[in-house]
Amino acid sequence: MKLPESWNRESSHKVDALNTLTLIGISVLWGVMLDLVSPWWLILASLFLLSGYGSEIERRNEDKINV
């Protein structure tokens, strides 16, 4: 069975750094800062912030592909 051509193309949409995971991390961080949750939640907040920031998709430069 052959895969559709649309599945073989690279994704070209751009996602900003402010996504759902980043917002969850910021919310948990504020909860710790305002003493609403335990400081142990900082571990989870940092994981959310790092995974949210690292999940950006950027458009690949056509010049770099052809070189």
C-alpha positions as CSV (number, residue, x, y, z in Angstrom):
1,M,0.0,0.0,0.0
2,K,1.4,3.4,-1.0
3,L,1.3,6.3,1.4
4,P,-0.4,9.5,0.2
5,E,2.0,12.2,-1.1
6,S,0.8,14.6,1.6
7,W,2.2,12.4,4.3
8,N,5.7,12.5,2.7
9,R,5.9,16.3,2.7
10,E,7.5,18.1,5.5
11,S,5.3,20.2,7.8
12,S,5.6,23.9,6.9
13,H,3.5,25.6,9.5
14,K,5.1,27.7,12.2
15,V,4.1,27.4,15.9
16,D,4.9,30.2,18.3
17,A,6.8,29.5,21.6
18,L,3.6,30.4,23.6
19,N,1.7,27.1,23.3
20,T,-0.4,25.0,25.7
21,L,2.5,23.4,27.5
22,T,4.3,26.7,28.0
23,L,1.1,28.3,29.4
24,I,0.6,25.3,31.8
25,G,4.3,25.7,33.0
26,I,3.8,29.5,33.5
27,S,0.6,28.8,35.5
28,V,2.2,26.2,37.7
29,L,5.2,28.5,38.2
30,W,2.8,31.4,39.3
31,G,1.1,29.0,41.7
32,V,4.4,28.2,43.3
33,M,5.4,31.9,43.5
34,L,2.1,32.8,45.1
35,D,2.4,29.9,47.6
36,L,-0.7,28.2,46.3
37,V,1.0,24.9,45.6
38,S,4.0,23.1,47.0
39,P,7.5,24.0,45.7
40,W,7.8,20.4,44.5
41,W,5.7,21.5,41.6
42,L,8.7,23.5,40.3
43,I,10.0,20.2,38.8
44,L,6.8,19.8,36.8
45,A,6.7,23.4,35.9
46,S,10.2,23.3,34.5
47,L,9.4,20.2,32.5
48,F,6.3,21.9,31.0
49,L,8.3,25.0,30.1
50,L,11.1,23.1,28.5
51,S,8.8,20.8,26.5
52,G,6.6,23.7,25.5
53,Y,9.5,25.7,24.3
54,G,11.1,22.7,22.5
55,S,8.0,21.8,20.6
56,E,8.2,24.6,18.1
57,I,8.1,23.7,14.4
58,E,9.9,26.1,12.1
59,R,9.8,26.3,8.3
60,R,12.9,24.8,6.7
61,N,14.8,27.2,4.5
62,E,14.7,26.2,0.8
63,D,18.3,27.6,0.3
64,K,19.7,25.2,2.9
65,I,17.9,22.2,1.4
66,N,19.3,22.7,-2.1
67,V,22.9,23.2,-1.0
